[in-house]
Amino acid sequence: MGFRRYWATKDNTITNAYETNLRTRATGSNMGAADILEIFKIYGQKESGVTEAANELTRVLIQFPATGSGVYAEGMSSMKVDRQAGKLPASGSVNFYLKLYNAPHSQTVPRDYEIIASLLEKDWTEGEGLDMDQYTDQNNNNAGSDWISASYNNKWTKPGGDWDDDDSSSLTASFDIGTEDFELNITPIVEKWIAGTKNNYGVILRLGNNQETRTSQRSWYTKKFFGRTSQFFLKRPVIEARWDSSTYDDRGNFYFSSSLADLNDNLNTLYFYNYVRGRLRSIPLNSSAEVVVSLYSGSSGTPVGDKFTLSAGGNVASAGDVNATASEVSTGVYAASLSVTGSATYWKTIHDVWQVRDGSTFVQFATGNIKPKPEDAQSWSKESTYVTTMPNLRKTYHRSDTARIRLYTREKDWCPTIYKKASNDIERIIVHSASYRITRDIDGLEVIPFGTGSDLHTVMSYDVSGNYAEIDFRALEAGFSYTLDLSYYEPAASSWIVQPHKFKFRVDE
């Protein structure tokens, strides 16, 4: 799955609000150990001897493990380390979302406002204060952050925090009714941290510029989020990395070219997995050598017949070529996209032959079998219905587990025409676009949403054995039962259709 969570390493609420005496500002107050984060503006309070109405504000500081070499919450490495290790895609292929969860309370909530997330420009300490009502937890020698100081003997350049005002370092989320969760794509900020162009001091959250100003004679009171010390594990502040990790191995879903489809739709992608003693390993190649794949009409240990001519496009340089150049998409995994010309459509079985080409020399190292399908046009729009099972889904997983979940899908009311011999094998369907989500049973909390938008982080892969997904159970809280739902893209309806089947499992430590 293209989904990874990074929990906050420190957080704090800072304020210039009045203490209960209505004379003293709580600018030295620290709330670093509180399990709630709070953002508000109060307008209209008048300090004794001051004629102008005051603004009282809170802001939130949060830091995440974007850089560093240590081990952080839930055994996670930093984002930079994960990228270096290949666990996160390169910049441009992954989005990072800052998520905070609404903390319900009995006070009023603001409506129709914005919260800005900005890149902090000074290091700060969390502190150990708890009191978010009376502001009695004052810093001891500025040991924690507050409205005036970032840390011991280190004041903010401007009271209330130092942040980068650059457009790509200040991003905005809007709220209508006030009880929404906070979700904001902060990819530009995170990429600056990982690249080292900005130090990772975290982000500051504050009301929009129009709301914080004194000229806006209105209060926005009060928005609360769960903090990193909350007992509710799945509602702590988190950055979610989301990307499309799916692979489409068309060995079991291989189509001949059709004049009714464009070039991209005619392409088939074939994969080769180079396992050496049970582990994926790169094929040793010299600087002039490359991996290629060709298609043959027959095989008897060695290729038989002529190579099929291939259409230009994908990994085929020009029309009439007989080889497609494969690329190593990950360690030991090679892929090539190609399409077969219409003259080959009478073949029931074709054979893919993988070779190392060095100049004019070819060395064969693997062959496979493909049963291609014709691309049939229809005079009506057919909506498909499916029956889906998960034969390898376990009842219980541990949070340290990473498991490949496979689907077995067939058309509903499948009824083949039988002439002479019946078979016990039911033809499985490969769903070209399938996605999943995971919800917690006890409260219906959507822990991992459908990746059917721009991120495609839960879109499932497929190979000759059908659809599958790799699930890292560290994203789930132990001690609860969960439901996995499926959604299939239906071309006839031009939309994603949630399937009726639900799959249950539990996660334990």
SEDO-674346 format. One line per field, with one value per residue (C-alpha): residue in one letter; residue number from 0; x, y, z. Coordinates in Angstrom, 1 decimal, padded with zeros to 4 digits, m for minus. Each point is the difference from the previous one (the first is absolute). Example, Ala and Ser with C-alpha at 12.3 -4.5 7.8 and 13.67 -1.06 7.14 Angstrom:
residues 2
r (A,S) $
k (0,1) $
east (012.3,001.4) $
north (m004.5,003.4) $
up (007.8,m000.7) $
This chain:
residues 509
r (M,G,F,R,R,Y,W,A,T,K,D,N,T,I,T,N,A,Y,E,T,N,L,R,T,R,A,T,G,S,N,M,G,A,A,D,I,L,E,I,F,K,I,Y,G,Q,K,E,S,G,V,T,E,A,A,N,E,L,T,R,V,L,I,Q,F,P,A,T,G,S,G,V,Y,A,E,G,M,S,S,M,K,V,D,R,Q,A,G,K,L,P,A,S,G,S,V,N,F,Y,L,K,L,Y,N,A,P,H,S,Q,T,V,P,R,D,Y,E,I,I,A,S,L,L,E,K,D,W,T,E,G,E,G,L,D,M,D,Q,Y,T,D,Q,N,N,N,N,A,G,S,D,W,I,S,A,S,Y,N,N,K,W,T,K,P,G,G,D,W,D,D,D,D,S,S,S,L,T,A,S,F,D,I,G,T,E,D,F,E,L,N,I,T,P,I,V,E,K,W,I,A,G,T,K,N,N,Y,G,V,I,L,R,L,G,N,N,Q,E,T,R,T,S,Q,R,S,W,Y,T,K,K,F,F,G,R,T,S,Q,F,F,L,K,R,P,V,I,E,A,R,W,D,S,S,T,Y,D,D,R,G,N,F,Y,F,S,S,S,L,A,D,L,N,D,N,L,N,T,L,Y,F,Y,N,Y,V,R,G,R,L,R,S,I,P,L,N,S,S,A,E,V,V,V,S,L,Y,S,G,S,S,G,T,P,V,G,D,K,F,T,L,S,A,G,G,N,V,A,S,A,G,D,V,N,A,T,A,S,E,V,S,T,G,V,Y,A,A,S,L,S,V,T,G,S,A,T,Y,W,K,T,I,H,D,V,W,Q,V,R,D,G,S,T,F,V,Q,F,A,T,G,N,I,K,P,K,P,E,D,A,Q,S,W,S,K,E,S,T,Y,V,T,T,M,P,N,L,R,K,T,Y,H,R,S,D,T,A,R,I,R,L,Y,T,R,E,K,D,W,C,P,T,I,Y,K,K,A,S,N,D,I,E,R,I,I,V,H,S,A,S,Y,R,I,T,R,D,I,D,G,L,E,V,I,P,F,G,T,G,S,D,L,H,T,V,M,S,Y,D,V,S,G,N,Y,A,E,I,D,F,R,A,L,E,A,G,F,S,Y,T,L,D,L,S,Y,Y,E,P,A,A,S,S,W,I,V,Q,P,H,K,F,K,F,R,V,D,E) $
k (0,1,2,3,4,5,6,7,8,9,10,11,12,13,14,15,16,17,18,19,20,21,22,23,24,25,26,27,28,29,30,31,32,33,34,35,36,37,38,39,40,41,42,43,44,45,46,47,48,49,50,51,52,53,54,55,56,57,58,59,60,61,62,63,64,65,66,67,68,69,70,71,72,73,74,75,76,77,78,79,80,81,82,83,84,85,86,87,88,89,90,91,92,93,94,95,96,97,98,99,100,101,102,103,104,105,106,107,108,109,110,111,112,113,114,115,116,117,118,119,120,121,122,123,124,125,126,127,128,129,130,131,132,133,134,135,136,137,138,139,140,141,142,143,144,145,146,147,148,149,150,151,152,153,154,155,156,157,158,159,160,161,162,163,164,165,166,167,168,169,170,171,172,173,174,175,176,177,178,179,180,181,182,183,184,185,186,187,188,189,190,191,192,193,194,195,196,197,198,199,200,201,202,203,204,205,206,207,208,209,210,211,212,213,214,215,216,217,218,219,220,221,222,223,224,225,226,227,228,229,230,231,232,233,234,235,236,237,238,239,240,241,242,243,244,245,246,247,248,249,250,251,252,253,254,255,256,257,258,259,260,261,262,263,264,265,266,267,268,269,270,271,272,273,274,275,276,277,278,279,280,281,282,283,284,285,286,287,288,289,290,291,292,293,294,295,296,297,298,299,300,301,302,303,304,305,306,307,308,309,310,311,312,313,314,315,316,317,318,319,320,321,322,323,324,325,326,327,328,329,330,331,332,333,334,335,336,337,338,339,340,341,342,343,344,345,346,347,348,349,350,351,352,353,354,355,356,357,358,359,360,361,362,363,364,365,366,367,368,369,370,371,372,373,374,375,376,377,378,379,380,381,382,383,384,385,386,387,388,389,390,391,392,393,394,395,396,397,398,399,400,401,402,403,404,405,406,407,408,409,410,411,412,413,414,415,416,417,418,419,420,421,422,423,424,425,426,427,428,429,430,431,432,433,434,435,436,437,438,439,440,441,442,443,444,445,446,447,448,449,450,451,452,453,454,455,456,457,458,459,460,461,462,463,464,465,466,467,468,469,470,471,472,473,474,475,476,477,478,479,480,481,482,483,484,485,486,487,488,489,490,491,492,493,494,495,496,497,498,499,500,501,502,503,504,505,506,507,508) $
east (000.0,001.2,m000.8,002.3,m000.6,002.4,m001.3,000.9,003.1,m000.9,m002.9,m001.1,m002.6,001.3,m002.2,m000.1,m003.5,m000.8,000.3,m003.1,000.9,m000.7,003.1,002.9,000.8,000.8,002.9,002.3,m002.5,001.0,m002.3,002.5,m001.2,m003.7,m001.9,m001.9,001.1,m002.1,m000.4,m002.1,m000.4,m001.9,m000.9,m001.4,001.7,001.2,002.9,m000.3,001.3,000.0,m002.8,000.6,m001.5,002.5,000.7,000.7,001.5,001.3,002.3,001.1,003.6,000.5,003.1,000.3,002.9,000.8,003.8,002.3,001.4,m001.8,m003.0,m003.2,m003.6,m001.2,003.5,000.0,003.0,000.1,m001.4,003.5,001.3,m003.0,000.5,003.7,m001.0,m002.6,m003.0,m001.2,m000.1,002.1,m001.2,m002.9,m001.3,m001.4,m002.3,000.2,m003.1,m000.1,m002.9,m001.4,m003.3,m002.7,m000.4,m003.6,m000.8,m002.9,001.0,m000.9,001.8,001.0,m001.5,001.2,003.7,003.4,003.0,003.5,002.8,003.4,003.6,001.6,003.5,001.2,000.6,m002.2,m000.6,m003.2,m000.2,m002.0,m003.0,m003.5,m002.4,m002.0,m002.7,001.7,003.5,001.6,002.8,002.7,003.3,002.9,002.8,m001.6,000.7,m003.0,m001.4,m002.6,m001.2,003.3,002.6,000.8,002.2,002.3,001.7,m001.2,m002.9,m002.0,001.0,m003.7,m002.3,m002.3,002.6,002.3,m001.2,000.8,m002.6,001.0,m003.1,001.3,000.8,m003.4,m003.0,m003.7,m002.9,m003.6,m002.7,m003.7,m001.7,002.9,000.0,001.8,003.3,003.0,001.6,002.4,002.5,003.3,002.2,002.0,000.9,001.0,002.1,002.0,000.7,001.1,002.2,001.6,m000.9,m001.9,000.7,m002.6,m001.4,m003.5,m003.1,m002.0,m003.8,m001.9,m003.3,m000.1,001.4,m003.4,m001.1,003.0,000.0,m001.4,m002.0,m002.0,m002.2,m001.2,000.9,000.7,m000.3,001.1,001.5,001.6,001.9,001.4,003.7,002.8,m000.5,m003.7,m001.2,m001.7,002.9,m001.6,m000.9,003.5,001.6,001.5,001.5,m001.2,002.1,m002.2,001.0,m000.9,001.9,m002.0,001.6,m002.0,001.5,m002.1,001.2,m003.5,m001.7,001.8,m002.0,000.8,000.1,m003.3,m000.6,m002.8,002.5,002.8,003.6,000.0,m003.0,001.6,003.1,000.6,002.6,001.9,002.1,003.0,001.0,003.6,000.0,003.4,m000.2,m003.3,000.9,m000.4,003.3,001.1,001.3,003.7,000.5,002.9,m000.4,m001.0,m002.4,m003.8,m002.9,m002.5,m003.1,m001.3,m003.1,000.0,m002.7,001.3,002.6,001.5,002.7,001.3,m002.0,m001.7,m001.3,000.5,m000.1,m003.2,000.4,m001.0,m001.7,001.9,m000.7,000.6,003.5,000.1,002.0,m001.5,m002.7,001.2,002.4,000.1,001.4,m001.2,002.5,m000.7,000.8,000.7,m002.9,001.2,002.8,m000.2,m003.3,000.0,m002.9,m000.7,m003.1,m000.8,m002.9,m000.3,m001.0,m003.4,001.7,000.7,m003.7,m000.4,002.5,m001.6,003.2,003.1,003.3,001.9,003.8,002.3,003.5,003.1,001.0,003.5,000.5,m001.1,000.4,m003.1,000.1,m003.3,m000.7,m003.8,m003.2,m003.6,m003.5,m002.8,m003.5,m001.1,m003.5,m001.7,m001.3,m003.7,m002.2,m003.6,m003.1,m001.3,001.3,000.4,000.2,001.8,m000.8,002.5,000.4,003.2,001.7,003.3,001.3,003.2,m001.4,000.8,m002.3,002.8,003.1,002.8,001.0,003.5,m001.6,000.1,m002.2,m001.0,m003.8,m001.3,m003.4,m001.8,m002.6,m002.5,m003.0,m003.3,m002.2,002.9,m001.4,002.3,m001.2,001.1,000.1,002.1,001.9,m000.7,002.8,000.1,002.0,m002.0,001.5,001.3,m000.3,002.8,m001.5,002.0,m000.8,m000.7,000.5,m000.5,m000.6,000.3,m002.4,m000.1,m003.0,m000.6,m000.7,000.1,003.2,001.5,003.6,001.1,m002.3,m000.6,002.8,m002.3,001.0,003.3,002.2,m001.1,001.7,m002.3,m000.3,000.7,002.6,m000.6,001.9,m000.8,m001.6,m002.4,m000.2,002.0,001.1,002.9,m001.2,002.3,m001.9,002.0,m002.5,m002.7,m000.5,000.3,m002.9,m002.7,m002.0,000.0,m002.0,001.6,m002.3,000.6,m000.9,000.3,000.0,m002.9,000.7,m003.7,m001.0,003.3,000.2,001.3,m002.5,000.4,m000.4,m002.5,002.6,001.6,003.1,000.7,003.3,001.5,003.4,001.9,003.4) $
north (000.0,003.5,001.2,000.9,001.8,002.3,001.0,003.3,000.0,003.2,002.5,003.0,002.8,003.5,003.0,003.7,m000.4,001.7,m001.9,m000.1,003.3,001.6,002.2,m002.3,m001.6,m003.7,000.4,m002.1,m002.9,m003.4,m002.9,m002.4,m003.1,000.6,m002.6,002.8,002.6,003.2,002.8,003.1,003.7,002.0,003.6,002.7,m000.5,003.3,000.1,002.4,003.5,m001.0,001.5,m002.2,m003.4,m002.8,m003.1,m003.2,m002.8,m003.5,m001.8,m003.6,m001.3,m003.5,m001.9,m003.3,m002.3,001.3,m000.3,m001.7,m003.5,m001.2,m002.3,001.9,m000.7,m003.5,m001.0,002.3,001.5,003.6,000.9,000.7,m003.4,m001.7,001.7,m001.0,m003.6,000.0,m000.1,003.4,001.0,002.8,003.6,000.5,m003.5,000.3,002.4,000.8,000.9,001.6,m001.4,001.1,m001.3,002.1,m000.3,000.4,002.4,001.7,003.6,001.8,m000.7,002.6,m000.1,001.1,000.5,m001.1,m001.6,000.7,m002.4,001.7,m001.3,000.9,001.7,m000.5,m003.1,m000.2,m002.3,m001.6,000.6,m001.7,002.3,m001.4,002.8,001.3,001.8,002.2,000.0,m000.6,m002.2,002.7,m000.8,m000.6,002.1,m000.2,m003.8,m000.5,001.9,002.8,003.2,001.8,m002.7,m003.0,m001.6,000.8,003.4,000.0,002.4,000.1,002.8,001.1,m001.1,m002.9,m001.9,000.4,m001.4,000.1,002.2,m001.4,m001.2,m003.6,000.0,001.2,m002.1,000.5,m002.3,001.3,m000.9,000.5,m001.4,m000.1,m003.7,m001.3,m001.9,001.8,m001.4,002.0,m000.9,001.3,m001.7,003.2,000.4,m003.6,m000.1,003.0,m001.9,m003.2,001.9,002.0,003.4,000.8,m001.2,m002.3,002.1,m001.1,002.1,002.6,000.0,003.3,001.6,001.6,003.5,001.5,m001.7,000.9,003.7,002.5,001.6,m003.2,000.8,m003.5,m003.0,m003.5,m002.2,m002.7,m002.7,m003.0,m003.0,m003.1,000.3,m002.5,m001.2,m000.8,m003.4,m000.3,m001.4,000.4,003.7,001.2,002.6,m001.8,000.6,m002.6,m000.8,m001.1,m001.3,m002.4,m003.2,m002.3,m002.1,m001.5,m003.2,m000.8,m003.6,m001.1,003.0,000.1,001.4,000.1,003.4,001.5,002.8,001.2,000.8,002.6,m000.8,000.2,m002.2,m002.6,m000.3,m003.0,000.0,m003.2,m000.5,m002.2,m000.7,m001.0,m002.1,m001.2,m002.4,001.4,003.7,002.5,000.9,002.3,m001.8,000.9,001.9,001.8,003.6,m001.1,m002.8,000.2,m002.2,m000.6,m002.1,m001.5,m002.0,m003.3,m002.3,m003.1,m001.4,m003.4,001.0,002.4,002.6,m001.5,001.9,003.6,003.0,002.0,003.4,002.7,003.3,003.2,001.4,m001.0,m001.5,m000.7,002.5,m000.3,m001.9,m003.4,m000.5,m003.5,001.0,002.2,001.5,m000.8,002.3,m000.9,001.6,m001.3,m002.3,m003.1,000.9,000.7,001.3,000.7,001.4,m001.1,m000.7,m002.9,000.7,m001.3,m002.6,m002.1,m000.3,m003.6,m001.3,m001.5,m000.1,002.2,m000.1,002.8,m000.4,002.1,000.6,002.0,001.9,001.3,001.4,m002.8,m002.7,m001.4,m002.2,m001.6,m000.4,m000.5,m000.9,000.2,m000.7,002.4,m000.7,003.2,001.3,001.7,003.6,m000.4,003.0,000.0,001.6,000.6,001.4,m002.9,000.5,m002.8,m001.5,m002.1,m002.6,000.6,m002.1,000.4,m003.6,000.9,002.7,m001.0,000.6,001.7,002.0,001.5,003.6,m001.1,m001.9,001.0,m002.3,m000.5,m000.3,m001.6,000.2,m002.8,001.7,m001.4,001.3,m000.5,m002.7,m001.4,m002.8,m001.3,m002.0,m003.6,m002.3,m003.0,000.3,001.9,001.6,000.8,003.2,003.2,002.7,002.8,003.6,002.6,003.3,002.7,002.7,m001.2,001.9,m000.7,001.8,m001.1,001.2,m000.8,m002.0,001.5,003.5,m000.1,002.2,000.0,m000.9,m000.4,001.6,m001.1,001.1,000.8,003.7,001.5,m002.0,m003.6,m001.2,m003.0,m001.0,m003.7,m001.7,m003.0,m002.9,m003.3,m001.2,003.0,003.2,000.5,002.6,000.3,001.2,001.3,m000.5,002.6,002.5,m001.6,000.0,m003.3,m001.4,000.8,m001.7,001.5,m000.3,000.1,001.3,m000.2,002.5,m000.9,002.5,m000.7,001.4,m000.2,002.2,002.1,m000.2,m002.1,m002.5,m001.2,m003.7,m001.7,m002.4,000.9,m001.7,m000.1,m000.4,001.0,001.6,m000.9,000.9) $
up (000.0,m000.7,003.4,003.0,003.2,002.0,003.4,001.7,002.2,001.9,000.2,002.0,000.2,000.6,000.9,000.8,001.6,003.3,003.2,002.3,001.6,m003.4,000.4,m000.7,m003.4,000.2,m002.3,002.2,000.1,m001.2,m001.0,m001.5,002.0,m000.6,m002.1,m001.8,m002.5,m000.3,m002.5,000.7,m000.1,002.6,m000.9,002.3,003.3,001.5,002.4,002.8,m001.0,m003.8,m002.2,m003.1,000.0,000.0,m002.1,001.8,m002.1,000.2,m002.5,m000.3,m000.5,m001.3,m001.2,m001.9,m000.8,m003.4,000.5,002.5,000.3,003.2,000.6,000.7,001.0,m000.9,m001.1,m003.0,m001.6,m001.3,m003.4,m001.3,001.1,m001.5,m003.3,000.0,000.7,m002.8,002.3,m001.2,m003.7,m001.4,000.1,m002.3,000.4,003.5,001.9,003.7,002.0,003.4,002.0,003.3,001.5,001.5,003.8,000.9,002.9,001.7,m001.0,m003.1,m003.2,m002.7,m003.5,m003.4,000.7,m001.2,001.6,m001.4,000.3,m000.4,000.1,003.3,m000.1,003.5,002.2,003.1,003.0,000.9,003.7,002.7,000.7,000.2,001.0,m003.0,002.0,002.7,m001.6,003.3,m001.5,m000.6,m001.5,002.4,m001.4,m003.4,m000.1,m002.4,m002.9,000.6,m001.7,000.7,m000.1,m002.2,002.7,002.8,m000.6,m003.6,m000.7,m003.1,m002.3,000.1,002.8,m001.0,m002.1,m002.9,m003.3,m003.7,m001.9,m003.4,m001.9,m000.2,003.7,001.2,m001.0,000.9,001.0,000.2,002.5,m000.3,003.1,002.4,000.9,m003.0,000.2,m001.4,m003.2,m002.1,m002.8,001.3,m002.6,m000.8,003.7,000.5,m003.1,001.2,003.2,m001.7,m002.6,002.8,m001.5,003.2,003.5,001.5,002.9,m000.7,m000.9,001.8,m000.4,000.4,m001.0,m003.4,m000.4,m000.3,003.2,002.2,m000.7,002.4,m002.8,m000.2,003.0,000.5,002.1,m001.2,003.1,000.3,m002.3,001.8,m001.4,001.7,000.8,m000.3,003.7,m000.6,001.1,m003.4,m002.1,m003.4,000.7,000.9,m002.4,m003.0,m003.4,m002.5,m003.1,m002.8,m003.5,m002.7,000.7,m002.3,m002.6,m002.9,m001.3,m003.1,m000.4,001.0,m001.6,m003.4,m003.0,m003.6,m001.7,m001.1,m002.5,002.3,002.7,000.2,000.5,003.8,000.3,m002.3,002.2,002.2,002.8,000.7,003.1,000.8,003.7,000.4,003.2,001.1,003.0,000.9,m000.2,m002.8,m001.5,m002.9,m003.1,m000.3,m003.2,m001.6,m001.2,m003.6,000.9,000.6,000.7,m002.8,m000.5,m003.2,m000.9,m001.8,m001.4,001.6,002.5,000.7,002.5,m002.6,m002.0,m003.1,m003.0,m000.9,002.4,m000.2,m001.4,002.5,m000.3,000.8,003.4,003.6,000.2,m003.8,m001.9,m003.4,m002.0,m001.1,002.9,001.5,003.4,002.8,002.4,003.7,002.9,003.6,001.8,003.4,001.2,m002.1,m001.6,m003.8,m002.1,m003.6,m001.8,m003.5,m002.4,m002.4,m003.6,m001.3,m002.2,003.1,001.2,m001.1,002.6,003.1,002.0,m000.4,001.9,001.5,m000.1,002.2,m001.2,000.7,m003.1,m000.4,m003.5,m002.4,002.7,001.7,003.1,001.0,003.7,000.4,m001.9,000.9,m001.4,m000.9,m001.1,m001.8,m000.2,m003.0,000.6,m000.8,m000.7,001.3,m001.3,003.6,003.3,002.4,003.7,001.7,003.4,001.8,002.8,001.9,002.7,001.9,000.4,001.8,002.4,003.6,003.0,002.0,m000.9,002.1,m000.3,m001.2,m002.9,m003.6,m002.1,m003.6,m000.2,m003.2,m001.6,m001.8,m002.2,m002.5,m001.8,001.9,m001.5,m001.9,m002.2,m002.7,m003.0,000.4,m003.0,001.0,003.2,003.2,002.0,003.7,m000.7,m000.1,m002.2,002.2,m001.0,000.2,001.0,m001.8,002.6,003.5,003.3,003.7,003.2,003.7,002.7,003.7,001.0,003.5,m001.3,m003.8,000.0,m003.6,000.8,m003.6,m002.6,m003.5,m002.3,m003.0,m000.4,m001.0,002.4,m000.9,003.2,000.5,m003.7,m000.2,m002.2,m002.1,m001.6,m001.6,003.3,000.3,002.1,003.2,002.5,002.4,003.4,002.8,003.2,001.9,m001.3,002.2,003.7,001.9,002.0,m002.6,m002.8,m003.5,m003.2,m003.5,m002.7,m003.8,m002.7,m003.8,m002.8,m002.3,m003.5,m001.0,002.9,m000.2,003.8,002.9,001.4,003.6,000.1,002.3,001.5,003.4,001.4,003.7,001.9,003.3,000.9,003.2,001.4) $
